[in-house]
Amino acid sequence: MKHTFTVLLFLFTLAAPKAAVGQEPGLSPREREQAQRAATLLHQLVLQNTDDPKALEDLVSIWNDAWSEPTASEPTTPNEPNPGEPTTPNEPTTPGAPPDTGPVAPGQPVSQITDNSITWSFDANYPAGQYANGDWWIVGPVRITSILPRATGRARDGSEINPSPRNWDRQGFDSSMLSTRYDATLNVASRLPQVVATGSSLVSGVSRDSAGVRPQLLRAAVLTVVSTKPPVGSFRPPYSGSNKSSPATLDDVHWELLRDLPSPTPLPATIEIGGGNFGMIPVSPLEAFDNVWLDHMPQWIGREVHPLRNMPANGADIANAVGVASMLVHTKDYPDKDLLAIRLIQFGIDAKGIIDDGGGKNYLSGGGHGQGRLWPVIFAGLMLDRSDMKDVRALQPGVKWAEVDQTFLVSAEDLQPNYGNYLLEDVGSLYEWGSQHDRPAYEKVVSGVVKIGGRARDDRRWTVPMPKLVANTPIQNQTTQVQTEFYLNKASRYRRCCTASSWWGFLLAADVMDAENLWSHPASFGYQDRYSMQEGTTRSRWVKEMWDLYRSNDL
């Protein structure tokens, strides 16, 4: 236990001036959140009662990020924590929720709709129906009299109209959401009854009972208010943005593009959703994509609003879920491939809508976040023959995609004296990974702590060893070399835990659909081939077996 108490004493010494776990009135909201987070880390360490060096180094690394200020070269939100968060006991599903509204004839008048345990009530009967994926539309304008469940206590169970990435970290769903700013003006549910105009996607959330947890939302559903009844079999328009015309119908789907590949092993029965400080929830592949994936908040803070029962919280798990689904729709014996394809197309439509509404940097590279969104856009474009989607890489070259920006073929530009460690022989032959390779290298000192970012985080070493820290010495008093290696160690762990281990499925889907040219970045595939030979870890054994069988196979 001596190492545990050493680190505990060190962290407590740093935390003490932050005034009683962030309750000091003079602290800014960010400082208060940092202090609360620090106290949580101290509590976790006591509970762990461990001498495990990995647990301790993770804790110190998280601490380092918790108290570091953002720099001009980094996103203006706090750095993401390390992978691996504690879980809390499962919360029940929404108690007492009415059953979802059953199918109705398109245009049948209704005065109430329940979807995903969320009930919208109206002042009269309005024509309503369902999109191809099961989400609801209603002909408006419509006067909404109540939304259930109704918030009690803190501001929670909020609703927004056309949630937008342009709001950055502002949201109207829950006042206790970590790393975001609650904006009551965005919360429609707090101002009922209210008329919702046509051209609106009303997204309603159900909060988890516990405050300050990640993710904060339990469920979400979307109701699209349209001016006229959509064609039968329409896909839902993106929930972001004001264009609510149907992007396509089932008649537009090119089903012939789906393969019938035999599976070498039994098909996966589940895909995991949830996560964060809750734990993963195994559900059927159809259920994993059954409800809206609320994904408009940028980068790593997006997981705050990812509904626990709708989708995975973290980027690596999003990428894995997308990958498994992307290969199931090409598998011969999967019985629900058409419906799963419809739901995967819908996610691609939503992701494209987020980009078009100002979210071009939502999926910026950084650790394990931001990945898994490019392929659904391309897949939807292929299946619907929509050039604006399948050619998104060519038509919108400024959009950031994590799995693209983190992979590269070593060039002469990467032969730098101060970082990278690349050799002349690597130029033009070594496919590599860099946590923030798309950004210029920088090194700064913030409050005595060395901060490196951009290409300065690149390193030829597959795993950067954890440096030996001087005992009883704060990180800012360690040598510059030790601090630099400390950062590189953290970055290299993401190489192994939370990136390429989730990419197998959607890269293979791009391969079997002959869409590598649309992906327009050979380094993604080159690096994955290298990863397959050198590491090979995977979040889905089945999808890796499909990769081994079908990668670069003439089908």
C-alpha positions in Angstrom: 0.0 0.0 0.0 2.9 2.4 0.3 2.7 3.5 -3.4 -1.0 4.0 -3.0 -0.6 6.3 0.0 2.3 8.2 -1.7 0.1 9.0 -4.7 -2.9 9.7 -2.5 -0.9 12.1 -0.3 0.4 13.8 -3.5 -3.0 14.3 -5.0 -4.6 15.4 -1.7 -1.9 18.0 -1.3 -2.7 19.4 -4.7 -6.5 19.2 -4.1 -6.5 20.9 -0.7 -6.2 24.5 -2.0 -9.2 24.0 -4.2 -11.5 24.6 -1.2 -13.6 21.7 0.1 -14.2 19.8 -3.1 -15.1 22.7 -5.3 -17.6 24.4 -3.0 -15.5 27.6 -2.7 -17.7 30.4 -4.1 -14.7 32.1 -5.8 -14.0 29.1 -8.1 -15.1 29.3 -11.7 -17.5 26.6 -12.9 -14.6 24.8 -14.6 -12.5 24.9 -11.5 -15.4 23.7 -9.4 -15.9 20.8 -11.8 -12.2 20.0 -11.7 -12.1 20.0 -7.9 -15.2 17.7 -7.7 -13.5 15.4 -10.3 -10.3 15.4 -8.2 -12.3 14.4 -5.1 -13.9 11.6 -7.1 -10.4 10.4 -8.2 -9.2 10.4 -4.6 -12.3 8.4 -3.5 -11.7 5.9 -6.3 -8.1 5.4 -5.3 -9.1 4.7 -1.7 -11.8 2.2 -2.8 -9.3 0.5 -5.2 -6.8 -0.1 -2.3 -4.3 -1.2 -4.9 -0.6 -1.2 -5.7 -1.3 -1.9 -9.3 1.2 0.4 -11.2 -1.2 0.6 -14.2 -4.1 1.8 -12.0 -1.8 4.3 -10.3 -0.4 5.7 -13.6 -3.8 6.0 -15.1 -4.9 8.0 -12.0 -1.9 10.3 -12.3 -2.5 10.7 -16.0 -6.2 11.6 -15.4 -5.1 14.0 -12.7 -2.7 15.7 -15.1 -5.4 16.4 -17.5 -8.0 17.4 -14.9 -5.9 20.4 -13.8 -4.4 21.4 -17.1 -5.8 24.4 -18.9 -6.7 24.2 -22.6 -4.3 25.9 -25.0 -4.9 27.7 -28.2 -3.7 24.7 -30.2 -6.2 22.3 -28.5 -10.0 22.2 -28.4 -11.5 24.7 -26.0 -13.0 21.9 -23.9 -11.0 20.1 -21.2 -8.8 17.1 -22.3 -10.5 13.7 -22.3 -9.7 11.3 -19.5 -7.9 8.1 -20.0 -9.8 4.9 -21.1 -11.4 2.8 -18.4 -13.9 4.4 -16.1 -15.6 2.8 -13.1 -19.1 1.5 -13.4 -22.1 2.2 -11.3 -25.0 -0.1 -10.6 -27.5 -0.4 -13.3 -30.4 2.0 -13.2 -33.9 0.8 -14.0 -35.5 1.7 -17.2 -38.0 4.6 -17.1 -40.6 3.5 -14.4 -44.2 3.7 -15.3 -43.7 4.6 -18.9 -46.6 3.9 -21.2 -46.0 1.5 -24.1 -44.8 3.0 -27.4 -47.6 4.0 -29.7 -48.4 1.2 -32.2 -48.3 1.6 -36.0 -50.9 3.9 -37.5 -52.0 4.4 -41.1 -49.9 7.2 -42.5 -51.7 10.5 -41.9 -54.0 9.1 -39.2 -54.9 11.9 -36.7 -53.5 11.4 -33.2 -53.5 13.5 -30.0 -50.6 11.7 -28.3 -47.5 9.8 -29.4 -45.2 7.7 -27.2 -41.8 6.6 -28.4 -38.9 5.2 -26.4 -40.8 5.8 -23.2 -41.3 9.5 -24.1 -44.8 10.8 -24.5 -45.7 14.0 -26.5 -49.3 15.2 -26.0 -51.1 17.7 -28.3 -54.0 20.1 -28.0 -55.9 18.4 -30.9 -55.6 15.6 -33.4 -52.9 16.0 -35.9 -52.0 13.7 -38.9 -49.0 11.6 -38.0 -47.0 8.5 -39.1 -43.7 6.8 -39.0 -40.5 7.0 -41.1 -38.8 3.9 -42.4 -36.8 3.5 -39.3 -39.8 3.8 -37.0 -39.3 7.4 -35.8 -42.4 9.6 -35.9 -43.5 12.6 -38.0 -46.5 14.9 -37.4 -48.0 17.5 -39.7 -47.9 20.9 -38.1 -47.5 23.5 -36.8 -48.5 21.5 -33.7 -49.3 22.8 -30.2 -47.6 20.5 -27.6 -49.3 20.6 -24.2 -47.0 18.2 -22.3 -43.9 16.0 -22.6 -43.5 13.1 -20.3 -41.6 12.3 -18.2 -41.8 15.8 -16.7 -38.8 17.2 -14.9 -38.8 17.3 -11.1 -36.1 18.8 -8.9 -33.2 19.9 -11.1 -33.6 20.9 -14.7 -33.7 17.5 -16.4 -35.7 15.5 -19.0 -35.3 18.5 -21.4 -36.2 18.8 -25.1 -34.5 20.8 -27.9 -35.6 21.8 -31.4 -33.1 21.0 -34.1 -30.2 20.3 -31.7 -27.2 21.9 -33.4 -23.4 21.4 -33.3 -23.2 25.2 -33.6 -24.2 25.4 -29.9 -20.9 23.7 -29.1 -21.1 22.8 -25.4 -24.5 24.4 -24.6 -27.4 22.1 -24.2 -31.0 22.2 -22.8 -31.4 18.6 -21.6 -30.0 18.5 -18.1 -28.5 21.1 -15.8 -26.2 18.5 -14.1 -24.5 17.4 -17.3 -20.7 17.3 -16.9 -18.4 19.4 -19.1 -21.3 21.3 -20.8 -23.3 24.4 -20.1 -27.0 24.1 -19.4 -28.9 26.7 -21.4 -32.6 27.0 -20.4 -33.4 28.9 -23.6 -32.8 25.7 -25.5 -35.2 23.6 -23.3 -38.6 23.5 -25.0 -40.0 21.3 -22.3 -39.6 24.0 -19.7 -42.0 26.3 -21.6 -45.1 24.2 -22.3 -47.6 24.5 -23.8 -45.8 25.7 -27.0 -46.4 25.7 -30.7 -43.7 23.9 -32.6 -43.3 25.1 -36.2 -42.9 23.0 -39.3 -39.3 22.4 -40.2 -38.6 21.3 -36.6 -37.1 18.1 -35.1 -38.2 18.0 -31.5 -35.6 15.9 -29.6 -36.7 14.9 -26.1 -34.5 13.3 -23.5 -35.0 11.3 -20.3 -32.3 12.0 -17.7 -30.7 9.5 -15.4 -31.8 10.0 -11.8 -28.3 10.4 -10.6 -26.8 13.8 -11.3 -23.4 14.4 -12.7 -22.9 11.0 -14.3 -21.7 10.2 -17.8 -23.7 9.9 -19.9 -26.4 12.0 -18.3 -29.2 11.0 -20.6 -31.0 7.7 -20.3 -33.1 7.8 -23.4 -34.0 10.2 -26.3 -36.5 10.2 -29.1 -37.2 12.6 -32.1 -40.5 13.9 -33.4 -40.3 15.6 -36.8 -42.8 18.4 -37.5 -43.4 18.6 -41.2 -45.7 20.7 -43.4 -47.0 17.9 -45.5 -47.3 14.1 -45.2 -44.0 12.5 -46.3 -44.0 9.8 -49.0 -44.6 6.2 -47.7 -41.3 4.6 -46.7 -39.4 7.9 -46.3 -36.2 8.2 -44.3 -36.3 10.7 -41.5 -34.5 14.0 -42.3 -31.5 14.8 -40.1 -32.5 16.1 -36.6 -30.0 18.9 -37.0 -30.7 21.7 -39.3 -34.0 23.1 -40.6 -34.5 21.2 -43.8 -37.1 18.5 -42.9 -37.8 17.2 -46.4 -37.4 13.5 -46.7 -33.9 12.7 -48.1 -35.0 9.4 -49.8 -37.5 6.5 -49.6 -37.1 2.8 -49.4 -37.7 2.7 -53.2 -34.4 4.5 -53.6 -32.4 1.9 -51.7 -30.0 -0.2 -53.8 -30.4 -3.5 -52.0 -28.3 -5.3 -54.6 -25.2 -3.7 -53.0 -25.5 -5.8 -49.9 -23.4 -9.0 -50.1 -24.3 -12.5 -48.8 -21.0 -13.5 -47.2 -20.9 -16.7 -45.3 -19.8 -16.3 -41.7 -16.9 -18.5 -40.5 -18.4 -18.6 -37.0 -21.8 -18.0 -35.3 -23.1 -14.5 -35.7 -22.9 -12.1 -32.8 -26.1 -12.0 -30.9 -25.5 -8.6 -29.3 -23.9 -5.2 -29.7 -22.9 -3.2 -26.6 -24.3 0.2 -25.9 -24.0 2.5 -22.9 -20.7 2.8 -21.1 -19.1 5.8 -19.5 -19.5 5.4 -15.7 -22.4 3.0 -16.1 -21.0 -0.1 -17.8 -21.8 -1.6 -21.2 -25.3 -3.0 -22.0 -25.5 -5.9 -24.5 -28.5 -5.6 -26.8 -29.5 -7.1 -30.1 -28.0 -5.4 -33.2 -31.4 -4.1 -34.2 -32.0 -2.6 -30.7 -28.6 -0.9 -30.8 -29.7 1.2 -33.7 -33.4 1.4 -32.9 -33.5 4.9 -31.5 -31.8 8.2 -32.4 -28.1 8.4 -31.8 -27.8 11.9 -30.3 -24.4 12.8 -31.7 -24.4 16.6 -32.4 -22.2 17.7 -29.5 -18.6 17.9 -30.5 -15.6 15.7 -29.8 -15.2 14.1 -26.4 -17.9 16.1 -24.6 -20.5 14.5 -27.0 -20.6 11.4 -24.8 -22.3 13.5 -22.1 -25.4 13.6 -24.3 -25.2 10.1 -25.8 -28.3 8.4 -24.3 -27.4 5.4 -22.3 -30.2 3.2 -23.7 -29.9 4.5 -27.3 -26.2 4.2 -28.2 -22.6 3.6 -27.0 -21.1 6.5 -25.0 -17.5 6.4 -26.2 -16.0 6.8 -29.6 -14.3 3.3 -29.6 -17.6 1.6 -28.8 -19.5 3.7 -31.4 -16.9 2.6 -34.0 -17.2 -1.0 -32.9 -21.0 -1.0 -33.0 -20.9 0.6 -36.5 -18.4 -1.9 -37.6 -20.3 -5.0 -36.4 -23.5 -3.7 -38.0 -21.7 -2.8 -41.2 -20.7 -6.4 -41.7 -23.9 -8.0 -40.4 -25.7 -6.3 -43.3 -23.3 -8.1 -45.7 -23.7 -11.5 -44.0 -25.7 -14.3 -45.6 -27.4 -15.7 -42.5 -28.2 -12.6 -40.6 -32.1 -12.5 -40.8 -32.6 -8.8 -40.2 -30.1 -7.3 -42.6 -32.6 -5.1 -44.5 -33.9 -3.4 -41.3 -30.5 -3.1 -39.8 -29.3 -1.5 -43.1 -32.2 1.0 -42.9 -31.2 2.0 -39.4 -27.5 2.3 -40.3 -28.5 4.5 -43.3 -30.5 6.7 -40.9 -27.4 7.2 -38.7 -25.4 8.2 -41.8 -28.2 10.7 -42.7 -28.0 12.2 -39.2 -24.2 12.4 -39.3 -24.3 14.2 -42.6 -26.9 16.6 -41.3 -24.7 17.4 -38.3 -21.7 18.1 -40.6 -23.9 20.3 -42.8 -25.2 22.2 -39.8 -21.7 23.4 -38.7 -20.3 20.2 -37.3 -17.3 19.8 -39.6 -15.0 19.5 -36.5 -17.3 17.3 -34.4 -15.3 14.2 -35.2 -11.9 15.7 -34.7 -9.2 13.2 -33.8 -8.2 13.0 -30.1 -7.5 9.8 -28.3 -10.4 7.4 -29.0 -13.2 10.0 -29.7 -14.6 11.1 -33.0 -14.3 7.7 -34.9 -17.0 5.6 -36.5 -19.0 8.3 -38.3 -17.4 8.5 -41.8 -18.5 5.1 -43.0 -22.2 5.4 -42.2 -22.3 8.6 -44.3 -20.5 6.9 -47.2 -22.7 3.7 -46.8 -25.9 5.8 -46.8 -24.7 7.6 -49.9 -23.9 4.3 -51.7 -27.2 2.7 -50.7 -29.3 5.7 -51.7 -27.0 6.7 -54.6 -26.5 10.2 -53.1 -23.3 11.8 -54.3 -23.4 14.4 -51.6 -22.9 11.6 -49.1 -20.9 8.9 -50.8 -18.5 11.6 -52.1 -18.4 13.5 -48.8 -14.6 13.2 -48.6 -14.1 14.9 -52.0 -16.9 17.4 -51.7 -16.2 18.5 -48.1 -12.4 18.1 -47.7 -12.3 20.3 -44.6 -14.4 17.9 -42.5 -12.5 16.2 -39.8 -12.7 12.4 -39.4 -10.7 10.8 -36.6 -9.8 7.5 -38.3 -8.6 9.4 -41.3 -6.7 12.1 -39.5 -4.9 9.6 -37.2 -3.5 7.4 -39.9 -0.7 8.3 -42.3 2.2 7.0 -44.5 5.4 8.2 -43.1 6.9 11.0 -45.3 10.1 13.0 -45.2 8.1 15.7 -43.3 7.8 13.3 -40.4 11.6 13.0 -39.9 11.9 15.5 -37.1 14.8 15.8 -34.6 12.6 16.5 -31.6 9.7 14.0 -32.0 8.5 11.0 -33.9 11.7 8.9 -33.9 11.0 7.9 -37.5 13.8 6.6 -39.7 14.7 7.3 -43.3 13.7 3.7 -44.2 10.2 4.4 -42.9 9.5 7.0 -45.6 7.0 5.8 -48.1 6.9 2.3 -46.5 5.5 2.5 -42.9 1.8 3.1 -42.2 1.5 4.8 -38.9 -0.9 6.2 -36.3 -0.8 9.5 -34.4 -3.3 10.7 -31.8 -3.4 14.2 -33.3 -1.4 13.8 -36.5 -3.6 16.2 -38.5 -2.4 19.2 -36.4 0.9 21.0 -36.2 3.3 19.9 -33.5 3.5 22.1 -30.4 5.1 22.0 -26.9 4.0 24.4 -24.2 4.4 24.7 -20.5 1.1 25.4 -18.6 1.3 26.0 -14.9 4.6 24.2 -14.9 3.3 21.2 -16.7 4.7 20.3 -20.1 2.0 19.9 -22.7 2.6 18.4 -26.1 0.1 18.1 -28.9 -0.4 17.7 -32.6 2.3 15.7 -34.4 4.6 16.0 -31.4 2.5 13.1 -30.1 3.5 10.9 -33.0 6.0 8.2 -32.0 7.5 5.3 -33.9 7.5 3.1 -30.8 4.4 0.9 -30.7 4.2 1.3 -26.9 5.9 4.1 -25.1 7.0 2.9 -21.7 5.7 4.8 -18.6 8.6 6.9 -17.4 9.9 6.5 -13.8 8.5 9.3 -11.8 10.4 10.8 -8.9 8.6 9.8 -5.7 6.7 12.5 -3.8 7.3 15.0 -6.6 4.4 16.7 -8.5 4.3 16.2 -12.2 5.3 19.8 -12.9 8.5 19.3 -11.0 9.5 16.2 -12.9 12.1 16.7 -15.7 11.0 17.8 -19.1 12.0 14.5 -20.6 9.9 12.6 -18.0 6.9 14.8 -18.6 7.2 14.3 -22.3 7.4 10.6 -22.0 4.5 10.7 -19.6 2.3 12.3 -22.4 3.6 10.0 -25.1 2.8 7.0 -22.9 -0.8 8.1 -22.6 -1.1 8.7 -26.4 0.4 5.3 -27.2 -2.2 3.5 -25.0 -4.9 4.9 -27.2 -3.2 3.2 -30.2 -3.8 -0.1 -28.6 -7.0 0.2 -26.6 -9.4 2.5 -28.3 -8.8 3.1 -32.0 -7.8 0.5 -34.6 -9.2 -2.3 -32.4 -12.6 -0.9 -33.3 -12.1 -0.2 -37.0 -12.2 -3.7 -38.5 -15.8 -3.8 -39.4 -16.4 -0.6 -41.2 -13.0 -0.7 -43.1 -13.8 -4.2 -44.2 -17.3 -3.1 -45.3 -15.7 -0.4 -47.4 -13.4 -3.0 -48.9 -16.2 -5.5 -49.8 -18.3 -2.7 -51.3 -15.3 -1.5 -53.4 -15.5 1.9 -51.7 -11.9 2.4 -50.7 -11.7 5.2 -53.4 -14.6 7.0 -51.7 -12.9 6.7 -48.3 -10.0 8.5 -50.1 -7.3 7.7 -47.6 -5.3 4.6 -48.3 -3.4 5.0 -45.0 -6.4 3.9 -43.0 -6.4 0.5 -44.7 -2.6 0.3 -44.8 -2.3 1.0 -41.1 -5.1 -1.5 -40.3 -3.3 -4.2 -42.2 -0.2 -3.4 -40.2 -2.2 -3.4 -36.9 -3.6 -6.8 -37.9 -0.1 -8.2 -38.1 1.5 -6.4 -35.2 -1.3 -6.2 -32.6 -4.6 -7.7 -33.8 -6.6 -6.9 -30.7 -10.3 -6.4 -31.3 -13.5 -5.4 -29.5 -15.4 -8.0 -31.7 -13.9 -11.4 -32.2 -16.5 -12.1 -34.9 -15.7 -9.0 -37.0 -12.0 -9.7 -36.8 -12.6 -13.3 -38.1 -14.5 -11.7 -41.0 -11.6 -9.4 -41.6 -9.2 -12.3 -41.7 -11.4 -14.2 -44.1 -12.5 -11.4 -46.5 -9.9 -8.6 -46.4 -8.7 -7.9 -49.9 -10.4 -11.0 -51.1 -11.8 -10.8 -54.7 -15.5 -11.2 -54.0 
